[in-house]
Amino acid sequence: GLGGAALLSAHRITLLLWAATALLLAMLVMIRNAYGALTMVLTGGTFVLVSWLAPAQVQAAFAYAAVWFLLLGGVRPVFELGAKRRHGGAPDSDADQLGRLTHTPAVLWLFLFHAVALCSLIGGGRWLLNL
């Protein structure tokens, strides 16, 4: 999301659409189920069709919507993880695994996740809104 906001603030809409397509293609090789593969193919196909067939205004609106979706969507899971950890429901979360590997409290990793997600949202939002 933050990288997409940087590209949009530099008016590189087509590059953003193709970079997103390339990332979706790279993710496709890591998908292990048919539904995930279908989702990646359809999403990648949508990005390709928009970049080829849509007028510039539609491409820009699509790119902005996708980047806002990524920026906003990155914040919610971190808060959900924090809530699960408070109730003991995520003993093998990424924060807990990193805590065990680095011998630091998992709550510090969770704080880092929050900081990165919120700073990305704020920074990317500023770029997108030209503030």
Secondary structure, DSSP 4 states (H G I P E B T S, - for coil): -HHHHHHHHTT-HHHHHHHHHHHHHHHHTT--SHHHHHHHHHHHHHHHHHHHHS-HHHHHHHHHHHHHHHHHHTTHHHHHHHHHHHTT--TTSHHHHHHHHHTS-HHHHHHHHHHHHHHHHHHHHHHHTT-
